[in-house]
Amino acid sequence: MRCSMVWGTFTITHIISLIFVFLLAIIMYLILKRFNDKVKTWVLFLFSLTGVAAIVYELIVPGSPLEYLPLHMCSINAMLLPITVLSKNKVMGNLLLLWCLGALIALVMNQVAASTTVFSTYFFVYYGSHTFEFIVPMLLFSLGLIKFDFKYIISTVLITIAIYTAIHLVNCGLNEYFIANNVLDPNGNVIQVNYMFSLEPSNPVLAIMYSIVPFDYWYMYLAFPIIIVYLLGVGAINKLLISIKSRKAHA
């Protein structure tokens, strides 16, 4: 490991930045739990807008906006998050409790931004947006603004599959169009998109899944058993905490 101002992947700088994410989540929880639900909601709403700001930045600043359309899971998460915070919709809330893991994975497996200099504009855009796309959904539940419910596990999985499938079809359609019409990026290459990474893996974890099921789109289905176990685990922990709190209240 080496310490540098380049973010890197699993460098000291990168590891410190990951630790800070969890410290920030704990600090925000300890501060916000002292306030009423209205204050909690508006504070989380403001932080939820970081993802929307990142989407606007990526559409305006890079030279090839077609490659930065808000069609990755984290981008869709970012667009739904402010609505979810204000509406406290249980279906969307339980959905984002899963999708926020995508933001955490993007921070851990940060290959697309690893060469970024810490404290640069792009670093803050990438790191800041993904940090709050992970933290805000977690705080919605830990602060009691939205309740976890086992019955939403099915809807969460089905919605995720439906959106993943739709994005895969968009990938295929856009790539065919770009090839047929010779749509080029600023470097003169034909644009090819891979939103939600349905066409090929983008990090070592997805690469392992692809090595087991070497078919675009289908390889991602290996994640769904893990997803179900994760949601059941969250539900079990939530139920245990409620039980402990209830016992303390009656003690």
Backbone as JSON, one array per atom type, in Angstrom:
{
  "sequence": "MRCSMVWGTFTITHIISLIFVFLLAIIMYLILKRFNDKVKTWVLFLFSLTGVAAIVYELIVPGSPLEYLPLHMCSINAMLLPITVLSKNKVMGNLLLLWCLGALIALVMNQVAASTTVFSTYFFVYYGSHTFEFIVPMLLFSLGLIKFDFKYIISTVLITIAIYTAIHLVNCGLNEYFIANNVLDPNGNVIQVNYMFSLEPSNPVLAIMYSIVPFDYWYMYLAFPIIIVYLLGVGAINKLLISIKSRKAHA",
  "N": [[0.84, -1.19, 0.0], [0.39, 2.3, -0.63], [0.72, 5.73, 0.21], [-0.84, 8.4, -1.26], [-1.88, 11.27, -3.22], [-3.39, 10.51, -5.27], [-6.35, 8.78, -5.75], [-6.67, 5.91, -6.11], [-6.94, 2.26, -5.84], [-7.61, 0.41, -3.08], [-5.42, 1.58, -1.92], [-3.71, 3.36, 0.73], [-4.89, 5.87, 0.86], [-7.35, 5.38, -0.4], [-8.49, 3.45, 1.33], [-8.71, 4.93, 3.71], [-10.6, 6.78, 2.87], [-12.82, 5.12, 2.59], [-13.25, 4.28, 5.22], [-13.97, 6.71, 6.28], [-16.49, 7.08, 5.17], [-18.16, 5.33, 6.65], [-17.74, 6.35, 9.22], [-18.84, 8.89, 8.88], [-21.51, 8.19, 8.43], [-22.21, 7.15, 10.94], [-21.8, 9.41, 12.57], [-23.69, 11.2, 11.47], [-26.02, 9.8, 12.08], [-25.97, 9.82, 14.93], [-26.22, 12.53, 15.42], [-28.62, 13.3, 14.06], [-30.6, 11.71, 15.25], [-31.41, 13.03, 17.48], [-33.2, 14.9, 16.72], [-36.52, 15.94, 15.52], [-38.79, 14.18, 13.27], [-39.36, 15.78, 11.04], [-37.16, 17.53, 10.75], [-35.13, 15.61, 10.39], [-35.98, 14.54, 7.94], [-35.73, 16.73, 6.11], [-33.01, 17.32, 6.26], [-31.86, 14.92, 5.33], [-32.99, 14.96, 2.8], [-31.7, 17.15, 1.6], [-29.05, 16.17, 1.51], [-29.52, 14.05, -0.18], [-29.67, 15.18, -2.64], [-27.17, 15.35, -3.71], [-26.55, 13.28, -5.44], [-28.2, 13.84, -7.64], [-27.07, 16.23, -8.44], [-24.59, 15.25, -9.27], [-25.34, 13.76, -11.5], [-26.19, 15.8, -13.26], [-23.76, 17.16, -13.54], [-22.19, 15.17, -14.85], [-23.53, 14.97, -17.26], [-23.14, 17.42, -18.39], [-20.39, 18.24, -18.24], [-18.43, 16.18, -19.28], [-17.19, 15.26, -22.58], [-18.76, 13.52, -24.04], [-21.79, 13.0, -23.62], [-23.61, 10.94, -24.1], [-22.51, 8.66, -23.13], [-22.8, 8.97, -20.49], [-25.36, 8.89, -19.55], [-28.07, 8.84, -17.17], [-28.35, 5.97, -16.34], [-27.19, 3.92, -14.96], [-27.34, 1.8, -12.03], [-26.72, 3.28, -9.71], [-27.22, 5.88, -10.57], [-29.96, 5.82, -11.12], [-30.83, 5.25, -8.58], [-30.02, 7.67, -7.41], [-31.83, 9.46, -8.59], [-34.27, 8.56, -7.63], [-33.99, 8.81, -4.91], [-34.35, 11.47, -3.59], [-37.14, 11.73, -3.92], [-38.06, 9.52, -2.54], [-37.2, 10.1, 0.07], [-38.8, 12.32, 0.74], [-41.42, 11.37, 0.29], [-41.5, 9.04, 1.7], [-42.11, 6.54, 0.77], [-42.8, 3.15, 1.03], [-42.28, 1.0, -0.7], [-40.36, 2.02, -2.54], [-38.47, 2.8, -0.65], [-37.65, 0.37, 0.58], [-36.63, -0.8, -1.69], [-34.45, 0.89, -2.29], [-32.9, 0.37, -0.12], [-31.64, -1.91, -0.83], [-30.43, -1.13, -3.27], [-28.66, 0.82, -2.46], [-26.42, -0.54, -1.76], [-25.14, -0.89, -4.14], [-24.0, 1.61, -4.52], [-22.14, 1.6, -2.45], [-20.5, -0.52, -3.29], [-19.52, 0.65, -5.6], [-17.87, 2.52, -4.48], [-15.99, 0.93, -3.16], [-15.02, -0.86, -5.15], [-13.57, 0.88, -7.1], [-12.56, 1.28, -9.69], [-13.12, 2.79, -12.03], [-12.71, 5.36, -11.26], [-10.29, 5.43, -10.05], [-7.87, 6.63, -10.78], [-8.25, 9.22, -10.25], [-7.46, 12.38, -8.83], [-7.33, 13.07, -5.41], [-9.54, 15.37, -3.88], [-10.0, 16.7, -6.21], [-12.36, 18.04, -8.62], [-13.84, 16.02, -9.92], [-13.4, 13.89, -8.19], [-14.82, 14.69, -5.87], [-17.37, 14.76, -6.97], [-17.83, 12.06, -7.73], [-17.14, 10.55, -5.38], [-18.56, 11.92, -3.35], [-21.29, 11.81, -4.21], [-21.79, 9.0, -4.39], [-21.26, 8.29, -1.77], [-23.36, 9.49, -0.26], [-25.5, 8.34, -1.54], [-25.35, 5.86, -0.51], [-25.39, 6.27, 2.3], [-27.76, 7.79, 2.94], [-30.16, 6.15, 2.34], [-29.69, 4.12, 4.26], [-29.86, 5.6, 6.64], [-32.5, 6.42, 6.54], [-33.85, 4.17, 7.37], [-32.56, 3.43, 9.8], [-33.1, 5.64, 11.36], [-35.75, 5.44, 11.62], [-37.58, 6.51, 9.79], [-38.56, 5.17, 7.62], [-39.96, 1.95, 7.54], [-38.65, -1.34, 7.61], [-39.92, -4.1, 5.8], [-40.76, -7.45, 5.43], [-42.44, -8.24, 3.38], [-41.87, -6.68, 1.23], [-39.67, -7.67, 0.01], [-40.03, -9.34, -2.2], [-41.13, -7.54, -4.11], [-38.98, -5.81, -4.31], [-36.94, -7.42, -5.46], [-38.2, -8.15, -7.9], [-38.67, -5.65, -9.12], [-36.03, -4.8, -9.4], [-35.03, -6.74, -11.18], [-36.68, -6.2, -13.39], [-35.97, -3.54, -14.08], [-33.23, -3.86, -14.56], [-33.35, -5.6, -16.75], [-34.67, -3.95, -18.62], [-32.76, -1.91, -18.91], [-30.69, -3.39, -20.02], [-31.75, -3.98, -22.53], [-31.89, -1.4, -23.51], [-29.14, -0.82, -23.64], [-28.35, -2.63, -25.68], [-29.93, -1.7, -27.83], [-29.08, 1.02, -28.1], [-26.33, 0.66, -28.66], [-26.39, -0.73, -31.1], [-27.57, 1.24, -32.67], [-25.63, 3.28, -32.51], [-23.48, 2.06, -33.82], [-24.58, 1.57, -36.37], [-25.05, 4.17, -37.24], [-22.65, 5.37, -37.0], [-21.89, 6.87, -34.68], [-19.8, 8.9, -32.9], [-17.4, 9.28, -30.19], [-15.6, 12.0, -28.51], [-12.98, 11.22, -29.02], [-13.01, 9.98, -31.4], [-13.91, 7.37, -31.53], [-16.34, 4.79, -31.99], [-19.23, 5.09, -30.09], [-19.97, 3.04, -27.36], [-22.07, 1.67, -24.99], [-22.53, 0.53, -21.59], [-24.48, 0.25, -19.53], [-25.45, -0.4, -16.18], [-23.84, -2.53, -16.36], [-24.56, -4.76, -17.85], [-23.63, -5.94, -20.15], [-20.94, -6.58, -19.95], [-18.52, -7.36, -17.36], [-17.36, -4.98, -14.89], [-15.69, -4.82, -12.76], [-13.53, -6.69, -10.47], [-15.17, -8.44, -8.9], [-17.56, -8.74, -10.37], [-16.36, -9.82, -12.59], [-15.6, -12.35, -11.71], [-18.12, -13.51, -11.39], [-18.89, -13.48, -14.06], [-17.08, -15.26, -15.1], [-18.08, -17.62, -14.18], [-20.68, -17.75, -15.19], [-20.59, -17.23, -18.3], [-22.07, -15.28, -19.95], [-23.48, -12.43, -21.36], [-25.74, -10.25, -19.67], [-27.11, -12.51, -18.34], [-25.21, -13.35, -16.48], [-25.31, -11.71, -14.28], [-27.36, -12.6, -12.74], [-26.44, -14.32, -10.84], [-26.09, -12.81, -8.62], [-28.51, -12.53, -7.38], [-29.41, -14.58, -5.48], [-27.69, -13.88, -3.38], [-28.59, -11.32, -2.9], [-31.18, -11.82, -1.91], [-30.58, -13.23, 0.45], [-29.22, -11.19, 1.8], [-31.31, -9.28, 2.17], [-33.09, -10.77, 3.73], [-31.46, -11.12, 5.93], [-31.16, -8.46, 6.81], [-33.8, -7.99, 7.5], [-34.12, -9.83, 9.6], [-32.28, -8.88, 11.5], [-33.41, -6.38, 11.94], [-35.87, -7.11, 13.07], [-34.97, -8.32, 15.41], [-33.78, -6.14, 16.74], [-36.01, -4.53, 17.17], [-37.42, -6.18, 18.9], [-35.67, -6.25, 21.11], [-35.72, -3.55, 21.84], [-38.39, -3.32, 22.54], [-38.52, -5.0, 24.77], [-36.88, -3.63, 26.55], [-38.41, -1.35, 26.9], [-40.52, -2.32, 28.36], [-39.36, -3.16, 30.62]],
  "CA": [[0.0, 0.0, 0.0], [1.14, 3.54, -0.65], [-0.07, 6.92, 0.52], [-0.67, 9.4, -2.3], [-3.06, 12.09, -3.45], [-4.22, 9.8, -6.25], [-7.27, 7.97, -4.95], [-6.24, 4.52, -6.2], [-7.82, 1.19, -5.36], [-7.02, -0.24, -1.91], [-4.27, 2.31, -1.39], [-4.01, 3.94, 2.04], [-5.83, 6.96, 0.61], [-8.66, 4.79, -0.69], [-9.0, 2.81, 2.55], [-9.12, 6.0, 4.62], [-11.85, 7.36, 2.35], [-13.9, 4.17, 2.89], [-13.49, 4.37, 6.67], [-14.67, 7.97, 6.52], [-17.91, 6.89, 4.81], [-18.86, 4.72, 7.79], [-17.7, 7.31, 10.33], [-19.82, 9.93, 8.57], [-22.84, 7.62, 8.64], [-22.41, 7.07, 12.4], [-21.91, 10.78, 13.09], [-24.98, 11.73, 11.04], [-27.06, 9.12, 12.87], [-25.94, 10.29, 16.32], [-26.72, 13.91, 15.45], [-30.0, 13.41, 13.6], [-31.56, 11.01, 16.11], [-31.84, 13.97, 18.52], [-34.17, 15.84, 16.16], [-37.8, 15.36, 15.13], [-38.81, 13.58, 11.93], [-39.35, 16.82, 10.0], [-35.77, 17.96, 10.57], [-34.42, 14.47, 9.8], [-36.38, 14.42, 6.54], [-35.18, 17.8, 5.29], [-31.56, 17.17, 6.21], [-31.58, 13.81, 4.41], [-33.38, 15.4, 1.46], [-30.61, 17.99, 1.08], [-27.92, 15.31, 1.17], [-29.91, 13.17, -1.29], [-29.54, 15.92, -3.9], [-25.8, 15.24, -4.23], [-26.58, 12.37, -6.58], [-28.79, 14.56, -8.76], [-26.03, 17.18, -8.88], [-23.57, 14.47, -9.99], [-25.9, 13.43, -12.82], [-26.13, 17.03, -14.06], [-22.34, 17.39, -13.84], [-21.7, 14.2, -15.83], [-24.16, 15.23, -18.55], [-22.69, 18.71, -18.93], [-18.93, 18.43, -18.32], [-17.7, 15.32, -20.22], [-17.43, 15.57, -23.98], [-19.62, 12.52, -24.67], [-22.86, 12.76, -22.65], [-24.33, 9.69, -24.37], [-21.89, 7.63, -22.29], [-23.03, 9.33, -19.09], [-26.8, 8.98, -19.27], [-28.33, 8.32, -15.81], [-28.95, 4.65, -16.5], [-26.59, 2.97, -14.03], [-28.15, 1.64, -10.82], [-26.46, 4.39, -8.8], [-27.88, 7.07, -11.1], [-31.4, 5.66, -10.89], [-30.91, 5.42, -7.13], [-29.91, 9.11, -7.13], [-33.06, 10.14, -9.02], [-35.38, 8.13, -6.78], [-33.72, 9.06, -3.49], [-35.06, 12.64, -3.04], [-38.58, 11.44, -3.89], [-38.27, 8.55, -1.46], [-37.02, 10.78, 1.36], [-39.96, 13.18, 1.02], [-42.68, 10.61, 0.29], [-41.35, 7.9, 2.62], [-42.76, 5.4, 0.13], [-42.18, 1.93, 1.55], [-41.78, 0.18, -1.81], [-39.11, 2.62, -2.99], [-37.52, 2.78, 0.46], [-37.09, -0.98, 0.69], [-35.85, -1.01, -2.91], [-33.18, 1.61, -2.19], [-32.1, -0.28, 0.91], [-30.81, -2.83, -1.6], [-29.65, -0.43, -4.29], [-27.58, 1.61, -1.86], [-25.22, -1.38, -1.76], [-24.45, -0.61, -5.4], [-23.17, 2.79, -4.29], [-21.0, 1.18, -1.62], [-19.62, -1.31, -4.15], [-18.85, 1.6, -6.5], [-16.8, 3.16, -3.7], [-14.97, -0.07, -2.86], [-14.46, -1.24, -6.45], [-13.61, 2.22, -7.72], [-11.61, 1.29, -10.81], [-13.41, 3.83, -13.02], [-12.28, 6.67, -10.74], [-9.09, 5.21, -9.23], [-6.78, 7.53, -11.17], [-8.66, 10.58, -9.9], [-6.73, 13.04, -7.75], [-8.16, 13.41, -4.26], [-9.91, 16.79, -3.76], [-10.35, 17.25, -7.52], [-13.81, 18.17, -8.8], [-14.44, 14.72, -10.22], [-13.36, 13.08, -6.98], [-15.95, 15.07, -5.02], [-18.6, 14.36, -7.65], [-17.97, 10.6, -7.65], [-17.09, 10.1, -3.99], [-19.65, 12.53, -2.58], [-22.6, 11.29, -4.61], [-21.93, 7.6, -3.99], [-21.28, 8.23, -0.3], [-24.69, 9.79, 0.26], [-26.44, 7.35, -2.09], [-25.28, 4.73, 0.43], [-25.72, 6.65, 3.67], [-29.13, 8.28, 3.13], [-31.13, 5.05, 2.53], [-29.44, 3.47, 5.54], [-30.37, 6.45, 7.71], [-33.96, 6.41, 6.48], [-34.31, 3.03, 8.17], [-32.02, 3.45, 11.16], [-33.75, 6.73, 12.07], [-37.16, 5.11, 11.77], [-38.44, 7.24, 8.87], [-39.19, 4.12, 6.82], [-39.85, 0.66, 8.22], [-38.39, -2.52, 6.79], [-41.02, -5.07, 5.82], [-40.4, -8.64, 4.65], [-43.3, -8.4, 2.2], [-41.34, -5.91, 0.1], [-38.51, -8.36, -0.58], [-40.42, -9.81, -3.54], [-41.23, -6.39, -5.02], [-37.62, -5.29, -4.51], [-36.25, -8.29, -6.42], [-38.87, -8.07, -9.2], [-38.4, -4.32, -9.7], [-34.62, -4.79, -9.79], [-34.91, -7.55, -12.41], [-37.37, -5.49, -14.48], [-35.17, -2.39, -14.49], [-31.99, -4.4, -15.13], [-33.69, -6.11, -18.09], [-34.96, -2.8, -19.48], [-31.5, -1.23, -19.2], [-29.94, -4.25, -20.94], [-32.33, -3.76, -23.86], [-31.45, -0.06, -23.91], [-27.74, -0.98, -24.04], [-28.29, -3.3, -26.99], [-30.51, -0.81, -28.83], [-28.2, 2.17, -28.32], [-25.08, 0.24, -29.3], [-26.69, -1.01, -32.51], [-27.8, 2.54, -33.32], [-24.35, 4.0, -32.61], [-22.68, 1.41, -34.87], [-25.23, 1.78, -37.67], [-25.0, 5.58, -37.62], [-21.28, 5.83, -36.78], [-21.89, 7.93, -33.67], [-18.45, 8.86, -32.33], [-17.07, 10.08, -29.01], [-14.61, 13.03, -28.88], [-11.71, 10.6, -29.46], [-13.21, 9.38, -32.71], [-14.32, 5.97, -31.42], [-17.79, 4.56, -31.96], [-19.71, 5.01, -28.71], [-20.58, 1.79, -26.9], [-22.44, 1.86, -23.58], [-22.66, -0.7, -20.8], [-25.17, 0.67, -18.31], [-25.7, -1.47, -15.21], [-22.84, -3.57, -16.65], [-25.25, -5.98, -18.31], [-22.94, -6.52, -21.3], [-19.65, -7.13, -19.52], [-18.19, -6.95, -15.99], [-16.56, -3.76, -14.78], [-14.79, -4.92, -11.6], [-13.13, -8.08, -10.21], [-16.27, -9.27, -8.38], [-18.41, -9.08, -11.51], [-15.56, -10.68, -13.48], [-15.71, -13.72, -11.18], [-19.46, -13.98, -11.75], [-18.91, -13.71, -15.5], [-16.3, -16.47, -15.38], [-18.94, -18.76, -13.84], [-21.75, -17.73, -16.19], [-20.0, -16.33, -19.3], [-23.08, -14.78, -20.88], [-23.92, -11.1, -20.97], [-27.04, -10.15, -19.01], [-27.44, -13.61, -17.43], [-24.22, -13.55, -15.41], [-25.66, -10.9, -13.12], [-28.37, -13.3, -11.93], [-25.76, -14.96, -9.71], [-26.15, -11.91, -7.47], [-29.84, -12.49, -6.76], [-29.46, -15.33, -4.22], [-27.01, -13.07, -2.36], [-29.5, -10.22, -2.6], [-32.26, -12.33, -1.06], [-29.99, -13.5, 1.77], [-28.96, -9.88, 2.41], [-32.57, -8.68, 2.6], [-33.59, -11.57, 4.85], [-30.6, -10.8, 7.07], [-31.55, -7.13, 7.29], [-35.09, -8.14, 8.16], [-33.93, -10.55, 10.86], [-31.63, -7.94, 12.44], [-34.41, -5.36, 12.27], [-36.84, -7.73, 13.98], [-34.28, -8.52, 16.68], [-33.62, -4.84, 17.38], [-37.34, -4.11, 17.63], [-37.73, -7.03, 20.06], [-34.84, -5.78, 22.23], [-36.23, -2.24, 22.24], [-39.68, -3.55, 23.19], [-38.25, -5.56, 26.1], [-36.35, -2.55, 27.39], [-39.5, -0.43, 27.2], [-41.41, -2.94, 29.34], [-38.56, -3.61, 31.77]],
  "C": [[0.88, 1.24, 0.0], [0.2, 4.7, -0.37], [0.19, 7.95, -0.58], [-1.95, 10.19, -2.44], [-3.87, 11.57, -4.62], [-5.07, 8.81, -5.47], [-6.85, 6.51, -4.93], [-7.29, 3.53, -5.74], [-7.08, 0.4, -4.3], [-5.64, 0.32, -1.56], [-4.66, 2.82, 0.0], [-5.06, 5.05, 1.9], [-7.24, 6.42, 0.4], [-9.27, 4.19, 0.56], [-9.47, 3.85, 3.56], [-10.45, 6.61, 4.17], [-13.04, 6.44, 2.62], [-14.26, 4.21, 4.37], [-14.3, 5.62, 6.98], [-16.15, 7.87, 6.19], [-18.69, 6.36, 6.0], [-18.84, 5.63, 9.01], [-18.73, 8.41, 10.12], [-21.24, 9.44, 8.81], [-23.17, 7.57, 10.14], [-22.62, 8.46, 13.0], [-23.27, 11.39, 12.73], [-26.12, 11.1, 11.84], [-27.12, 9.68, 14.28], [-26.46, 11.72, 16.44], [-28.21, 13.97, 15.14], [-31.01, 12.74, 14.52], [-32.09, 11.91, 17.23], [-32.97, 14.89, 18.04], [-35.48, 15.13, 15.8], [-37.76, 14.9, 13.67], [-38.76, 14.62, 10.81], [-37.93, 17.28, 9.7], [-34.96, 16.85, 9.92], [-34.7, 14.4, 8.3], [-35.71, 15.48, 5.67], [-33.66, 17.74, 5.2], [-31.18, 16.06, 5.23], [-31.94, 14.18, 2.97], [-32.25, 16.23, 0.83], [-29.41, 17.14, 0.67], [-28.25, 14.38, -0.01], [-29.74, 13.86, -2.64], [-28.13, 15.85, -4.48], [-25.74, 14.33, -5.45], [-27.16, 13.02, -7.82], [-27.78, 15.56, -9.33], [-24.95, 16.46, -9.69], [-24.05, 14.1, -11.39], [-25.8, 14.63, -13.75], [-24.69, 17.3, -14.48], [-21.86, 16.45, -14.95], [-22.33, 14.4, -17.2], [-23.61, 16.48, -19.21], [-21.19, 18.75, -19.2], [-18.23, 17.52, -19.32], [-18.06, 15.64, -21.67], [-18.38, 14.62, -24.67], [-20.76, 12.15, -23.73], [-23.64, 11.47, -22.89], [-23.76, 8.54, -23.54], [-22.13, 7.88, -20.81], [-24.52, 9.54, -18.79], [-27.07, 8.36, -17.9], [-29.04, 6.98, -15.82], [-28.23, 3.56, -15.7], [-27.47, 2.88, -12.79], [-27.96, 2.82, -9.87], [-27.16, 5.67, -9.26], [-29.39, 7.0, -10.9], [-31.7, 5.8, -9.41], [-30.93, 6.91, -6.79], [-31.19, 9.85, -7.49], [-34.24, 9.79, -8.13], [-35.23, 8.59, -5.33], [-34.43, 10.31, -2.93], [-36.56, 12.42, -2.92], [-38.9, 10.52, -2.73], [-38.17, 9.21, -0.09], [-38.26, 11.59, 1.71], [-41.25, 12.39, 1.14], [-42.69, 9.5, 1.33], [-42.11, 6.68, 2.09], [-42.04, 4.11, 0.51], [-41.61, 1.04, 0.44], [-40.43, 0.71, -2.28], [-38.05, 2.59, -1.9], [-36.85, 1.44, 0.61], [-36.25, -1.33, -0.53], [-34.47, -0.35, -2.78], [-32.3, 1.09, -1.07], [-31.18, -1.33, 0.27], [-29.88, -2.06, -2.54], [-28.51, 0.4, -3.71], [-26.29, 0.79, -1.75], [-24.42, -1.19, -3.04], [-23.54, 0.6, -5.27], [-21.95, 2.45, -3.46], [-20.0, 0.38, -2.45], [-18.85, -0.4, -5.1], [-17.72, 2.34, -5.79], [-15.65, 2.19, -3.42], [-14.24, -0.49, -4.14], [-14.47, -0.01, -7.36], [-12.72, 2.36, -8.95], [-11.85, 2.43, -11.8], [-12.93, 5.21, -12.57], [-10.96, 6.58, -9.98], [-7.96, 6.17, -9.55], [-7.08, 8.99, -10.83], [-7.81, 11.13, -8.75], [-7.7, 13.41, -6.64], [-8.31, 14.93, -4.17], [-10.09, 17.46, -5.12], [-11.87, 17.31, -7.63], [-14.45, 16.81, -9.03], [-14.43, 13.8, -9.01], [-14.56, 13.4, -6.09], [-17.27, 14.66, -5.64], [-18.84, 12.86, -7.46], [-18.08, 10.14, -6.2], [-18.27, 10.64, -3.18], [-21.0, 11.94, -2.92], [-22.79, 9.85, -4.17], [-21.98, 7.43, -2.47], [-22.69, 8.45, 0.23], [-25.77, 8.91, -0.36], [-26.43, 6.08, -1.24], [-25.82, 5.12, 1.8], [-27.2, 7.0, 3.85], [-30.16, 7.16, 3.24], [-30.94, 4.32, 3.85], [-30.02, 4.28, 6.7], [-31.89, 6.53, 7.7], [-34.53, 5.3, 7.36], [-33.83, 3.11, 9.61], [-32.63, 4.56, 12.0], [-35.26, 6.54, 12.19], [-38.1, 5.87, 10.85], [-39.17, 6.31, 7.93], [-38.96, 2.8, 7.53], [-39.54, -0.45, 7.21], [-39.57, -3.48, 6.91], [-40.65, -6.24, 4.9], [-41.21, -8.74, 3.36], [-42.78, -7.64, 0.98], [-40.1, -6.55, -0.52], [-38.84, -8.79, -2.01], [-40.48, -8.65, -4.51], [-39.85, -5.81, -5.31], [-36.87, -6.1, -5.56], [-36.86, -8.16, -7.81], [-38.62, -6.73, -9.88], [-36.95, -4.25, -10.18], [-34.41, -5.57, -11.08], [-35.51, -6.81, -13.59], [-36.53, -4.32, -14.99], [-33.86, -2.84, -15.12], [-32.24, -4.91, -16.55], [-33.94, -4.97, -19.06], [-33.67, -2.08, -19.87], [-30.64, -2.06, -20.16], [-30.44, -4.05, -22.37], [-31.94, -2.38, -24.4], [-29.99, -0.11, -24.37], [-27.63, -1.54, -25.45], [-28.8, -2.38, -28.1], [-29.61, 0.38, -29.14], [-26.93, 1.77, -29.05], [-25.28, -0.09, -30.78], [-26.88, 0.3, -33.28], [-26.48, 3.28, -33.53], [-23.47, 3.4, -33.71], [-23.26, 1.71, -36.25], [-25.08, 3.22, -38.16], [-23.63, 6.22, -37.36], [-21.22, 7.03, -35.82], [-20.59, 7.83, -32.87], [-18.33, 9.69, -31.06], [-16.0, 11.11, -29.41], [-13.27, 12.48, -29.35], [-11.83, 9.91, -30.81], [-13.59, 7.92, -32.69], [-15.84, 5.87, -31.41], [-18.22, 4.36, -30.51], [-20.35, 3.65, -28.45], [-20.84, 1.94, -25.4], [-22.65, 0.51, -22.9], [-23.31, -0.37, -19.45], [-25.58, -0.54, -17.48], [-24.85, -2.71, -15.5], [-23.47, -4.88, -17.09], [-24.49, -6.68, -19.43], [-21.6, -7.13, -20.95], [-19.33, -6.62, -18.12], [-17.27, -5.74, -15.98], [-15.59, -3.79, -13.6], [-14.5, -6.39, -11.32], [-14.26, -8.98, -9.71], [-17.18, -9.7, -9.52], [-17.67, -9.99, -12.49], [-15.6, -12.13, -13.02], [-17.07, -14.31, -11.54], [-19.53, -14.32, -13.23], [-18.12, -14.96, -15.88], [-17.11, -17.74, -15.09], [-20.07, -18.89, -14.85], [-21.31, -16.75, -17.29], [-20.98, -15.87, -20.38], [-23.51, -13.39, -20.42], [-25.38, -11.16, -20.5], [-27.23, -11.23, -17.95], [-26.46, -13.75, -16.27], [-24.59, -12.81, -14.13], [-26.68, -11.6, -12.21], [-27.74, -14.08, -10.77], [-25.84, -14.1, -8.44], [-27.48, -12.02, -6.72], [-29.99, -13.38, -5.52], [-28.79, -14.56, -3.07], [-27.9, -11.92, -1.93], [-30.6, -10.66, -1.64], [-31.75, -12.61, 0.35], [-29.73, -12.19, 2.51], [-30.25, -9.27, 2.96], [-33.19, -9.45, 3.76], [-32.77, -11.29, 6.11], [-30.93, -9.45, 7.67], [-32.86, -7.21, 8.05], [-34.96, -8.81, 9.52], [-33.29, -9.64, 11.92], [-32.62, -6.87, 12.89], [-35.42, -5.88, 13.28], [-36.23, -7.92, 15.36], [-34.14, -7.21, 17.45], [-34.94, -4.31, 17.93], [-37.72, -4.88, 18.88], [-36.96, -6.56, 21.29], [-35.36, -4.45, 22.76], [-37.55, -2.39, 23.0], [-39.49, -4.09, 24.61], [-37.74, -4.49, 27.06], [-37.46, -1.59, 27.81], [-40.42, -0.98, 28.28], [-40.67, -3.41, 30.59], [-38.82, -2.71, 32.98]]
}
